[in-house]
């Protein structure tokens, strides 16, 4: 396996071509092809649909060939495991799909649009989109809201009970 040069930025093609793929090892899930222009991929592998842990592996396409770089690391899934999400792949007919409150992580192929965190800057890959989270950032969990399951930034500190709950 080739080693990765520390000075070569991981961000090459990230904004337009980074996808995440959650698949199940040995569980009959074949996933989907990645978009043609994808140059980097994060692959999550779980032992089954009800597993709450996965291994994450990074891949990069070099000369038209996918190569793993780095070692896998452990990740947590939803308490109840996985269900097909609304990603770039078609959901298999009759498959269980992600529902709010089901305690499952969406499985499928997804673009990764950036990083959110509390640090002043992102240190490892400063070219990657980064948003510093603060008290005005909300992720709407109210299924009745038109902004459900979306990031919203208030122009004021949360004041109402609804804003504070999000």
C-alpha positions as CSV (number, residue, x, y, z in Angstrom):
1,X,0.0,0.0,0.0
2,X,1.4,3.4,-0.9
3,X,2.2,5.9,1.9
4,X,0.6,9.3,1.9
5,X,2.8,12.4,1.6
6,X,2.0,14.7,4.5
7,X,2.4,17.8,2.3
8,X,-0.1,16.6,-0.3
9,X,-3.5,18.0,0.6
10,X,-6.4,15.7,1.1
11,X,-8.7,18.4,-0.1
12,X,-7.9,17.9,-3.8
13,X,-11.4,17.4,-5.3
14,X,-13.1,17.2,-1.9
15,X,-15.7,19.9,-2.4
16,X,-17.0,18.4,-5.6
17,X,-16.1,14.8,-5.4
18,X,-16.0,13.4,-1.8
19,X,-18.6,10.8,-1.1
20,X,-19.3,8.6,1.9
21,X,-20.3,5.1,1.4
22,X,-21.8,3.0,4.2
23,X,-22.0,-0.7,3.3
24,X,-22.6,-3.9,5.2
25,X,-19.9,-6.6,5.1
26,X,-21.5,-9.9,4.2
27,X,-25.1,-8.6,4.6
28,X,-26.1,-8.6,0.9
29,X,-25.9,-4.9,0.5
30,X,-24.1,-4.0,-2.7
31,X,-24.2,-0.2,-2.4
32,X,-24.0,1.8,-5.5
33,X,-21.4,3.1,-8.0
34,X,-19.8,6.3,-6.9
35,X,-20.2,9.4,-9.2
36,X,-17.7,9.3,-12.0
37,X,-15.7,12.4,-10.8
38,X,-15.3,11.1,-7.3
39,X,-11.6,11.2,-6.3
40,X,-11.8,10.4,-2.6
41,X,-14.1,8.2,-0.5
42,X,-14.8,7.4,3.1
43,X,-16.0,3.8,3.4
44,X,-17.9,2.7,6.5
45,X,-18.2,-1.1,7.0
46,X,-20.6,-2.5,9.6
47,X,-21.1,-6.2,10.6
48,X,-24.9,-6.0,9.9
49,X,-27.9,-3.7,9.7
50,X,-28.4,-3.7,13.5
51,X,-24.7,-3.0,14.3
52,X,-24.0,0.2,16.2
53,X,-20.3,0.3,15.3
54,X,-18.4,0.5,12.0
55,X,-14.9,0.7,10.7
56,X,-14.1,3.7,8.5
57,X,-11.5,3.5,5.8
58,X,-10.2,6.3,3.5
59,X,-9.6,5.7,-0.2
60,X,-8.3,7.9,-3.0
61,X,-8.3,7.3,-6.7
62,X,-4.8,7.4,-8.1
63,X,-4.2,6.8,-11.8
64,X,-7.8,5.5,-12.1
65,X,-7.2,2.9,-9.3
66,X,-8.7,3.2,-5.8
67,X,-6.1,2.9,-3.1
68,X,-6.6,2.8,0.6
69,X,-4.6,5.2,2.7
70,X,-4.2,5.2,6.4
71,X,-5.5,2.6,8.8
72,X,-9.2,2.0,9.5
73,X,-10.6,3.7,12.6
74,X,-13.7,2.9,14.7
75,X,-16.9,4.9,14.4
76,X,-20.3,4.8,16.1
77,X,-23.6,4.3,14.2
78,X,-27.1,4.8,15.5
79,X,-28.0,2.8,18.6
80,X,-30.3,0.6,16.4
81,X,-27.8,0.3,13.5
82,X,-28.5,1.3,9.8
83,X,-31.3,2.0,7.4
84,X,-31.1,3.1,3.8
85,X,-30.9,6.9,3.6
86,X,-31.8,9.3,0.8
87,X,-28.4,9.5,-0.8
88,X,-27.1,9.4,-4.3
89,X,-28.0,5.7,-4.7
90,X,-31.4,4.3,-5.4
91,X,-33.0,2.6,-2.4
92,X,-33.5,-1.1,-3.0
93,X,-37.2,-2.0,-3.5
94,X,-38.8,-3.1,-0.2
95,X,-35.7,-2.0,1.9
96,X,-36.1,-0.4,5.3
97,X,-35.5,3.4,5.0
98,X,-34.3,5.9,7.5
99,X,-37.1,7.5,9.6
100,X,-36.9,10.3,12.2
101,X,-36.5,8.8,15.7
102,X,-35.6,5.2,14.5
103,X,-32.1,5.5,16.1
104,X,-30.5,4.4,12.9
105,X,-27.8,5.9,10.8
106,X,-28.5,6.4,7.1
107,X,-26.7,4.0,4.8
108,X,-25.8,4.8,1.2
109,X,-23.7,7.1,-0.9
110,X,-23.5,10.7,0.1
111,X,-21.5,13.8,-0.7
112,X,-19.7,15.3,2.2
113,X,-20.1,19.1,2.1
114,X,-17.6,20.3,4.7
115,X,-16.7,20.2,8.4
116,X,-18.3,21.9,11.4
117,X,-16.6,22.2,14.7
118,X,-15.8,24.4,17.7
119,X,-12.1,25.1,17.0
120,X,-11.1,28.4,15.5
121,X,-9.8,26.8,12.3
122,X,-9.4,23.4,10.8
123,X,-5.7,22.5,11.2
124,X,-5.1,19.4,9.1
125,X,-6.8,20.5,5.8
126,X,-7.3,24.3,5.8
127,X,-8.7,24.2,2.2
128,X,-11.8,22.2,3.2
129,X,-14.9,24.2,3.9
130,X,-15.1,24.7,7.7
131,X,-17.9,26.4,9.7
132,X,-17.2,27.2,13.3
133,X,-20.3,26.3,15.3
134,X,-21.7,28.7,17.9
135,X,-24.9,29.2,19.9
136,X,-26.8,30.6,16.9
137,X,-26.3,27.4,14.8
138,X,-29.4,25.2,14.9
139,X,-30.1,21.7,13.4
140,X,-33.9,21.5,13.2
141,X,-35.3,18.4,14.7
142,X,-38.9,19.4,14.5
143,X,-40.6,17.3,11.8
144,X,-43.3,19.9,11.5
145,X,-40.8,22.7,10.5
146,X,-40.1,23.5,6.9
147,X,-36.4,23.5,7.9
148,X,-36.6,20.0,9.4
149,X,-33.3,18.1,9.2
150,X,-31.4,21.3,8.1
151,X,-28.8,23.6,9.5
152,X,-30.1,27.1,10.2
153,X,-28.2,30.1,11.5
154,X,-30.1,32.6,13.6
155,X,-29.3,36.3,13.4
156,X,-29.7,36.5,17.2
157,X,-29.1,34.3,20.2
158,X,-31.7,31.6,20.7
159,X,-34.6,33.3,22.6
160,X,-37.7,31.2,22.3
161,X,-38.2,27.8,23.8
162,X,-38.4,26.3,20.3
163,X,-35.0,27.9,19.3
164,X,-33.4,26.7,22.5
165,X,-34.7,23.1,22.0
166,X,-33.1,22.7,18.6
